[in-house]
Amino acid sequence: MPSFKDRARLIYWRLRTRAHFNRNDVHGALHRAWAYVHATQLSGDYYEFGVYRGHSLISSWLSYQRCNERILNSRDLPYERKGSVADFMAHQSMFYGFDSFSGMPENDEGEDTLATGTFMATEQSTRELCAFVGLKTPRLRLVPGLFSDNAQAIGSAPAAIVHLDCDLYLSTRDALNMIGPRLVQGSVLLCDDHDLFRASNDKGQRRALREFLEHSQIELEPWFAYGAASRAYLCHVPNRDGQMAAR
């Protein structure tokens, strides 16, 4: 059972989700990303690499629901809910969360705040926190273990939003290699730890992104900065328009 403090926080987030759009933090970034996904009718799933206790996973779910409700319930939409709009609304996005649930893996990044075992939370406590706001199986898929051991857990639908909150070079590299085939034109890439290590291009997420782009045809368009060290990108992917077959 989530603590009283956690329950109070989540109730507040649920009531204030609409206001997240104007926040310059991860909550604002996730809300803006989902608003974009709905505005462009980008059918796909949400992937988070580095879940910890599940707070950003929950924030993403609440923003997704808020954006969905606007299309489903608004009487003032300037378009009809048919055709491509109906197709978009028919897809119920899955929420994937990848995490070791045993803290940071062994690494040689040289940053004490990211030492082995830090940022540890149990899978069960994360599931309970997510369930408190209605995010649960089958819409929620938590995948425990090292990213490199779980490539088979990636779904078949395009990735609408990918949230990289895994700090380390190797973790980010593995996450990008796993999710790369699911990136389509317009996919959102949120790099929560982009400018850690004093924005060095030879460490952390910057290094992983550079190497990934060198070996793929994908291009990243800078979208916006958020938080203390985070960046959002839009993906340009040749010959992948994101159209899904019905499933």
Buried (B, 14 or more C-beta within 10 A) or exposed (E): EBEEEBBEBBEEBBEEBBEBBEBBBBBBBBBBBBBBBBEBBBBBBBBBBBBBBBBBBBBBBBBBBBBBEBBEEEEEEEEEEEEEBEBBBEBEBBBBBBBBBBBBBEBEBEBEEBBEEEBEBEBEBBBBBBBBBEBEEEBBBBBBEBBBEBEEBBEEBBBBBBBBBBBBBBBBBBBBBBBBEBBBBBBBBBBBBBBBBEEEEEBBBBBBBEBBEEEBEBEBEEBBBBBEBBBBBBBBBEEBEBEBEEE
